[in-house]
């Protein structure tokens, strides 16, 4: 999604048996199809291969119009082969092609060698065809201030949302009814069949956890292993989940302000977090009146600092940009931070188009703008940082045509043990969602990063978390606790330190992961 002391107990080894898949919940088995893999490696991932798969636009009419999914894989190299491990970075709208290379390189070598690690661009995304792009340049600067303090500002933002929705249906009306989570899940089963696998191993981050939970609901007998990291609350999709994000992102923004105050000798913005926060909002007010370099107004400033809620590795860069603007009047570092973290390119236009198409169609949203306005002002009174920015990001759903639907109940008693990971201070998918999915998926195990605030926590540098992930993928072992909600707890990764030298952007393994995951679940 648009994008928290427990006793450890002995781990139990669980292996999923291999059985022939049968049609699940009235959905016909996906037809098998051959895949022509070709080398498409890069310097980072030299063994990566790519292929394309045709699937029905409408799975209810499998002989009708076909669309194309782009796939990638890193093939297994060990004699022991545990099947395909399908990975997804979230979104909706995230490309998973490079994620396959990252996961294969970040897992323990002996574990990765036993899997074909497979990535894919979901329908509408990236190299899959057709790819959505509703309104190129929709987020180009400078946008109206997201805080609608006047009727004119509210109308300007409403006009943008309505124009985006109209453009989506003008350009993509033929495919929009089929861009949703359930259709993407049925595509995943088509990928499984094309790979010749009776069962699927799956590893999803963020919105990818919802894909995994829905796949498990529709095809429980076809799941071998299931890893969900930074977990969407399936009972709140999508309106209530976004309101939950508003409060959580405000907490994370305040955590950034407290971190800056802790390093006052570096940034000289004050030692009181509340005073530092007040200076940030003063910067916002100034940029609303006079955008920096003619491109960073109040809305763009928010876009630049929202990624700090996803990943604290960005904090030193955001702090430097903040200090340079407030103390020296320099706009260069702020422009650089915006271009690295907040600006939207063609890939971002595609991602936002798919994000909107999926979220607006998946479930019902309030049809009355008065409800949106009332709810957002109520949130803003307690959590101002993200409230209106997030509302305008999702506002096309207030005007999206189509049937209103209830969220799918993903409760599941038919699965083998699944392994869940959740940070207690995650803003994009707040901690209660991880607990709820743990309760809904029988025999699942929950590993918690205590005090952690990053979104996407495995393979980001926390060895404790990665040990549980490696054990599970190696032989199905999961931790168990009979006394606590969490089955295992890991200490959070260390907080970042101020930069010692000048660097344009972070380059750690965690930063590589978070660039692949993107922002906005």
FILOLUM-332461 format. One line per 3 residues: number of its first residue (from 1); for each residue x, y, z of C-alpha. Coordinates in steps of 0.25 Angstrom, whole numbers, plus 5000, padded with zeros to 4 digits. Each point is the difference from the previous one (the first is absolute). Layout:
NUM> X/Y/Z | ...
end
This chain:
1> 5000/5000/5000 | 5003/5015/4997 | 5008/4992/5007
4> 5010/4984/5056 | 5015/4976/5038 | 4996/4987/4995
7> 5006/4987/5004 | 5005/4991/4989 | 4996/4985/5000
10> 5006/4989/4993 | 4998/4999/4985 | 4993/4989/4993
13> 5004/4994/4987 | 4988/5000/4990 | 5001/4995/4986
16> 4989/5002/4990 | 4997/4987/4992 | 4999/5000/4985
19> 4986/4997/4995 | 4993/5002/4986 | 4993/5013/5000
22> 4985/5000/4998 | 4990/5011/4996 | 4998/5009/5012
25> 4987/5007/5005 | 4994/4998/4986 | 5011/5007/4992
28> 5005/4991/4989 | 5015/4996/5000 | 5009/5009/4992
31> 5004/4994/4987 | 5014/4996/4999 | 5009/5007/4990
34> 5014/5000/4996 | 5010/5011/5003 | 5011/5004/4991
37> 5011/5006/5010 | 5011/5009/4994 | 5012/5006/5007
40> 4997/5014/5005 | 5010/5002/5011 | 5007/5013/5004
43> 5012/5003/5008 | 4993/4999/5013 | 4992/4987/4996
46> 5008/4993/4989 | 4992/4987/5001 | 4987/5006/4998
49> 4991/4994/4989 | 4987/5006/4994 | 4988/4994/4993
52> 4985/5004/4997 | 4987/4993/5003 | 4987/5002/4993
55> 4988/5000/5010 | 4985/5003/4998 | 4996/5014/5002
58> 4987/4995/5007 | 5003/4986/5007 | 4985/4997/4999
61> 5002/5000/4985 | 5013/4993/4998 | 4999/4999/4985
64> 4998/5015/4998 | 5009/5011/4999 | 5014/4997/5005
67> 5010/5010/5007 | 5015/4998/5003 | 5007/4998/5013
70> 5015/5003/5001 | 5008/4990/5008 | 5014/4999/5006
73> 5008/4989/5007 | 5013/4996/5006 | 5000/4985/4997
76> 5004/4990/5012 | 5014/4994/5000 | 4999/4990/5010
79> 4997/4985/4998 | 4989/5002/5011 | 4988/5008/4993
82> 4989/5005/5008 | 4992/5006/4989 | 4997/5015/4996
85> 5001/5011/5010 | 4991/5011/4994 | 5003/5014/5006
88> 4992/5013/5000 | 5005/5014/5005 | 4986/5005/5002
91> 4993/5013/4995 | 4990/4997/4994 | 5008/5004/4988
94> 5014/4995/5004 | 5009/4993/4990 | 5006/4987/5005
97> 5010/4997/4989 | 5012/5005/5007 | 4995/4995/5013
100> 5003/4986/4996 | 5014/5003/4998 | 5001/5007/5013
103> 4993/4989/5008 | 5009/4989/4994 | 5013/5008/5003
106> 4995/5004/5014 | 4996/4987/5005 | 5010/4990/5006
109> 5007/4994/4988 | 4997/4986/5004 | 4985/5003/5001
112> 4999/5009/4987 | 5006/4989/4992 | 4989/4990/5003
115> 4989/5009/4994 | 4997/5007/4987 | 4998/5014/5005
118> 4989/5006/4991 | 4995/5014/4999 | 4989/5006/4991
121> 4994/5013/4996 | 4985/4998/5004 | 4990/5004/4989
124> 5000/5014/4996 | 5014/5002/5006 | 5014/5003/4993
127> 5004/4990/4989 | 4986/4993/5001 | 4991/5004/4989
130> 4991/5008/4999 | 5007/5009/5011 | 4991/5011/5006
133> 5004/5015/4999 | 4987/5007/5003 | 5005/5015/5000
136> 5015/5001/4997 | 5006/5011/5009 | 4989/5000/5010
139> 5009/5003/5011 | 5009/5010/4993 | 5003/5012/5009
142> 4995/5010/5005 | 4987/4994/5005 | 4990/5007/5008
145> 5003/5000/5015 | 4994/4987/5005 | 4994/5007/5013
148> 4987/5006/4995 | 4999/5012/5009 | 4992/5007/4989
151> 4988/4996/4991 | 5009/5003/4988 | 5011/4990/5005
154> 4990/4989/5003 | 4993/5002/4986 | 5014/5000/4993
157> 5004/4987/5007 | 4986/4994/4997 | 5001/5004/4985
160> 5014/4992/4999 | 4994/4988/5006 | 4988/5000/4991
163> 5008/5003/4988 | 5009/4988/5003 | 4988/4991/5001
166> 4994/5005/4987 | 5014/4998/4993 | 5001/4986/5005
169> 4987/4996/4994 | 5002/5008/4988 | 5013/4992/4997
172> 4998/4987/5006 | 4985/4997/5002 | 5002/4986/4993
175> 5009/4995/5011 | 4997/5007/5012 | 4989/4990/5005
178> 5010/4990/5000 | 5011/5007/5008 | 4998/4995/5014
181> 5006/4991/5011 | 4992/4988/4996 | 5003/5000/4986
184> 5015/5002/5003 | 4999/4988/5010 | 4994/4992/4988
187> 5012/5004/4992 | 5009/4995/5011 | 4994/4986/4999
190> 5002/5001/4985 | 5015/5003/5002 | 5000/4988/5010
193> 4994/4991/4989 | 5010/5005/4989 | 5011/4997/5009
196> 4995/4986/5001 | 4999/5000/5015 | 4989/4993/5008
199> 5002/5010/5012 | 5005/5014/5001 | 5010/5006/5010
202> 4997/5015/5001 | 5007/5012/5007 | 4993/5013/5000
205> 5003/5014/5006 | 4989/5010/5003 | 4989/4999/4990
208> 5006/4987/4996 | 4996/4995/5013 | 4985/5002/4997
211> 5003/4993/4986 | 5006/4989/5008 | 4988/4999/5010
214> 4990/5000/4988 | 5007/4990/4992 | 5000/4991/5013
217> 4986/5002/5001 | 4996/4996/4986 | 5010/4989/4998
220> 5004/4995/5014 | 5004/4986/4995 | 5010/5007/4990
223> 5008/5007/5011 | 5013/4993/5005 | 5007/5011/5007
226> 4995/5014/5003 | 5008/5012/5005 | 4993/5014/5003
229> 5008/5012/5004 | 4994/5013/5004 | 4986/4996/5000
232> 4987/5006/4994 | 4988/5000/5010 | 4990/4992/4991
235> 4988/5005/5008 | 5003/5014/4997 | 5003/5000/4985
238> 5000/5011/4996 | 4994/5012/5006 | 5002/4997/5014
241> 5014/4995/4998 | 5004/5013/4994 | 4994/5008/5012
244> 5009/4991/5009 | 5012/5004/4992 | 4997/5014/5002
247> 5002/4999/5015 | 5012/4990/4999 | 5007/5009/4990
250> 4999/5012/5009 | 5006/4992/5011 | 5012/4997/4991
253> 5002/5014/4995 | 5001/5004/5015 | 5010/4989/5002
256> 5008/5007/4989 | 4999/5013/5007 | 5004/4994/5013
259> 5012/4993/4993 | 5004/5014/4994 | 4999/5006/5014
262> 5009/4989/5005 | 5011/5005/4991 | 4999/5015/5002
265> 5015/5001/5000 | 4999/4996/4985 | 4987/5006/4995
268> 4999/5012/5010 | 4985/5000/4999 | 4998/4999/5015
271> 4999/4989/5011 | 4985/5000/5002 | 4993/4991/4990
274> 4987/5008/5001 | 5008/5013/4997 | 5007/4993/4988
277> 4987/4995/4995 | 4994/5014/5001 | 5012/5005/4991
280> 4997/4989/4990 | 4985/5005/4999 | 5005/5014/4999
283> 5009/4995/4988 | 4987/4994/4994 | 4993/5013/5002
286> 5011/5008/4993 | 5001/4990/4988 | 4984/5001/4998
289> 5003/5015/4998 | 5013/4999/4992 | 5003/4986/4994
292> 5015/4997/5001 | 5007/5001/4986 | 4986/5001/4994
295> 4997/4986/5003 | 4998/4996/5014 | 4988/5006/5007
298> 4993/4995/5012 | 4994/4987/4993 | 5014/4997/4994
301> 5006/5002/5014 | 4991/4989/5005 | 5003/4991/4989
304> 5015/5001/5003 | 4998/4997/5015 | 4990/4989/4999
307> 5011/4990/4996 | 5007/5003/5014 | 4988/4993/5006
310> 5003/4987/4991 | 5014/4999/5003 | 5009/5008/5010
313> 5012/4998/4991 | 4995/5013/4993 | 5000/5008/5013
316> 5014/5006/4999 | 4997/5005/4986 | 4987/5006/5004
319> 5006/5006/5012 | 5011/5007/4992 | 4990/5005/4990
322> 4992/5006/5012 | 5012/5006/5007 | 5005/5006/4987
325> 4987/5007/4996 | 4997/5005/5014 | 5013/5004/5005
328> 5007/5005/4987 | 4989/5002/4990 | 5006/4990/4991
331> 4990/4992/4991 | 5010/4991/4993 | 5000/4989/5010
334> 4985/5000/5001 | 4999/5000/4985 | 5009/4988/5000
337> 4992/4993/5010 | 4987/5002/4993 | 5006/4995/4987
340> 5005/4987/5007 | 4988/4997/5009 | 4988/5008/4996
343> 5000/5003/4985 | 4991/4991/4991 | 5005/4995/4986
346> 4994/4992/4990 | 5001/4987/5008 | 4993/5008/5012
349> 4989/5004/4991 | 4998/4985/4996 | 5001/4996/5014
352> 4990/5011/5005 | 4990/4996/4989 | 5000/4985/5004
355> 5000/5004/5015 | 4987/5008/4997 | 4994/4989/4991
358> 5002/4989/5010 | 4996/5008/5013 | 4988/5007/4994
361> 4994/4987/4994 | 5004/4990/5011 | 4990/5005/5011
364> 4990/5011/5003 | 5004/5014/5003 | 4991/5011/5006
367> 4992/5006/4988 | 4998/5013/5007 | 5011/5010/5000
370> 4995/5006/5013 | 5003/4987/5007 | 5015/5001/4995
373> 5001/5015/5004 | 4994/4997/5014 | 5009/4988/5002
376> 5013/5007/4995 | 4998/5013/5008 | 4998/4991/5013
379> 5012/4992/4997 | 5008/5013/4997 | 4997/5006/5014
382> 5008/4989/5006 | 5009/4996/4989 | 5003/5011/4990
385> 5012/4995/4992 | 4994/4990/4991 | 4985/5002/5001
388> 4996/5008/4988 | 5012/4996/4991 | 4995/4985/5002
391> 4985/5004/4997 | 5004/5007/4987 | 5008/4988/4996
394> 4988/4991/5001 | 4989/5011/4997 | 4998/4994/4985
397> 4993/4988/5008 | 4989/5010/5004 | 4996/5001/4985
400> 5004/4987/4995 | 4988/4993/4992 | 4997/4986/5002
403> 4993/4990/5010 | 5003/5002/5015 | 5005/4987/5006
406> 5003/4994/5014 | 5014/4996/5003 | 5004/4986/4999
409> 5001/4992/5013 | 5013/4994/5000 | 4999/4991/5013
412> 5006/4987/4997 | 5001/4986/5007 | 5005/4992/4988
415> 5014/5005/4999 | 5013/4995/5004 | 5008/5009/5010
418> 5002/5013/4995 | 5011/5010/5005 | 4997/5014/5002
421> 5009/5012/5003 | 4995/5014/5006 | 5007/5012/5006
424> 4993/5006/5012 | 5001/5014/4994 | 4998/4998/4986
427> 4992/5012/4994 | 4995/4994/4986 | 4995/4987/5006
430> 4998/5003/5015 | 5003/4989/5010 | 4985/4996/5003
433> 4999/4995/4986 | 5011/4990/5002 | 4994/4995/5013
436> 4986/4999/4993 | 5005/4991/4988 | 5008/4992/5010
439> 4986/4997/5007 | 4993/4998/4986 | 5011/4990/4995
442> 4999/4987/5008 | 5014/4994/5004 | 5007/5013/4995
445> 5012/5005/5008 | 5003/5015/5003 | 5014/5006/5001
448> 5000/5014/5006 | 5011/5011/4998 | 4998/5007/5014
451> 5001/5015/4998 | 5003/4999/4985 | 4993/5010/4991
454> 5005/4996/4986 | 4990/4994/4990 | 5006/4988/4994
457> 5009/4994/5011 | 5006/4986/4995 | 5012/5000/4991
460> 5003/5015/5005 | 5011/4997/5009 | 4994/4995/5013
463> 5007/4986/5002 | 4990/4995/5010 | 4988/5002/4991
466> 5008/4994/4988 | 5003/4988/5008 | 4986/4996/5002
469> 4997/5003/4985 | 5012/4991/4996 | 4996/4989/5009
472> 4985/5000/4995 | 5004/5000/4986 | 5011/4989/5002
475> 4991/4990/5007 | 4987/5006/5005 | 5004/5003/5014
478> 4992/5010/5007 | 5001/5006/5014 | 4988/4997/5010
481> 4996/5007/5012 | 4988/4995/5009 | 5000/5012/5009
484> 5001/5013/4991 | 4994/5006/4987 | 5014/5000/4994
487> 5007/4986/4998 | 5014/5007/4999 | 5005/5014/5003
490> 5012/5007/4994 | 5007/5013/5004 | 4998/5011/4990
493> 5011/5003/4990 | 5009/5011/5005 | 4996/5015/4998
496> 5008/5007/4989 | 5011/5010/5003 | 5002/5014/4994
499> 5008/4999/4987 | 5015/5002/5001 | 5002/5004/4986
502> 4991/5004/4988 | 4992/4989/4993 | 4989/5002/4991
505> 4992/4988/5005 | 5002/4988/5010 | 5006/4987/4994
508> 4999/4990/5011 | 4992/4987/4997 | 4988/5005/5008
511> 5000/5012/4990 | 5001/4991/4988 | 4988/4993/5006
514> 4992/5012/5002 | 5002/5006/4986 | 4994/4987/4995
517> 4988/5001/5009 | 4998/5014/4997 | 4990/5008/5009
520> 4984/5001/5001 | 4998/4985/5004
end
